[in-house]
Amino acid sequence: MFADYENLAVVVITSLLSGTGVFLLGVRDGRISASLLNLASELFTAVTAGLAGYGVAVSQEWPEGIIFCVVLIASNNGSEILQGLKSRASNVLNLLSVIANGGKGGEK
């Protein structure tokens, strides 16, 4: 029971460190400005992507070492991961809309 909480704590801490690194790199490269709002945004994105990666890896029953590699990769590429998830969710919603309309593809 406590191992799950320990793993989640490691995931969140790793994601926070990763998000901080992404923020600092973005500031150095001039991609984003150094502000508290941008830092919070990068941290939120990294933690969300890290937890999503953790959930996927655990559901696939991958070894613990691979799970944390997935978390690190996901949290480092948080915006790309979330964009991909958003795109897939949009595709699923479009498919459900077509099915709900009887296969007419939104025609009126």
C-alpha positions in Angstrom: 0.0 0.0 0.0 2.7 2.5 1.0 4.8 1.6 -2.0 2.2 3.2 -4.3 2.4 6.4 -2.3 6.2 6.3 -2.4 6.2 5.8 -6.2 3.7 8.7 -6.7 5.9 10.9 -4.5 8.9 10.0 -6.7 6.9 10.7 -9.8 5.7 14.1 -8.6 9.2 15.1 -7.4 10.9 13.9 -10.6 8.3 15.8 -12.7 8.7 19.0 -10.7 12.5 18.9 -11.2 12.0 18.1 -14.8 9.5 21.0 -15.2 11.9 23.3 -13.5 14.6 22.3 -15.9 12.4 22.8 -18.9 11.4 26.3 -17.6 15.0 27.3 -17.1 16.0 26.0 -20.5 13.1 27.9 -22.1 14.2 31.1 -20.4 17.8 30.6 -21.5 16.7 30.0 -25.1 14.3 32.9 -25.1 11.3 30.7 -25.8 9.5 31.9 -22.6 9.9 34.8 -20.3 11.0 34.4 -16.7 7.8 34.8 -14.7 6.1 33.0 -11.9 3.1 32.2 -14.1 5.3 30.6 -16.8 7.1 28.6 -14.1 3.8 27.4 -12.7 2.6 26.5 -16.1 5.7 24.4 -16.9 5.5 22.7 -13.5 1.8 21.9 -14.0 2.4 20.6 -17.5 5.3 18.4 -16.4 3.5 16.9 -13.4 0.4 16.2 -15.5 2.4 14.5 -18.2 4.5 12.6 -15.7 1.4 11.3 -13.9 -0.1 10.4 -17.3 3.1 8.5 -18.3 3.1 6.8 -14.9 -0.5 5.7 -15.3 0.1 4.3 -18.8 3.3 2.5 -17.7 1.7 1.0 -14.6 -1.4 -0.2 -16.6 1.0 -2.0 -19.0 2.7 -3.6 -16.0 6.2 -2.5 -17.1 9.1 -2.9 -14.7 9.7 -0.2 -12.2 12.8 1.1 -13.9 11.1 1.5 -17.2 8.1 3.2 -15.5 10.4 5.9 -14.1 12.1 6.3 -17.5 8.6 6.9 -19.0 7.8 9.5 -16.3 11.1 11.3 -17.0 10.6 11.3 -20.7 7.0 12.4 -20.4 7.7 15.2 -17.9 10.6 16.5 -20.0 8.3 16.6 -23.1 5.2 17.6 -21.2 3.7 20.0 -23.8 4.2 17.5 -26.6 2.7 14.7 -24.6 -0.4 16.7 -23.6 -0.8 18.0 -27.2 -0.8 14.3 -28.3 -3.4 13.4 -25.7 -5.5 16.3 -26.7 -5.4 15.3 -30.3 -6.3 11.7 -29.6 -9.2 12.9 -27.3 -10.4 15.2 -30.1 -10.3 12.3 -32.6 -12.3 10.0 -30.2 -14.9 12.8 -29.7 -15.2 13.3 -33.5 -15.7 9.5 -34.0 -18.3 9.4 -31.2 -20.1 12.3 -32.9 -20.1 10.5 -36.2 -21.5 7.4 -34.5 -24.1 9.4 -32.7 -25.2 11.0 -36.0 -25.7 7.6 -37.5 -22.5 7.7 -39.6 -23.4 10.9 -41.4 -20.3 12.8 -40.3 -22.0 15.8 -39.0 -24.1 16.6 -42.1 -27.4 18.3 -41.7 
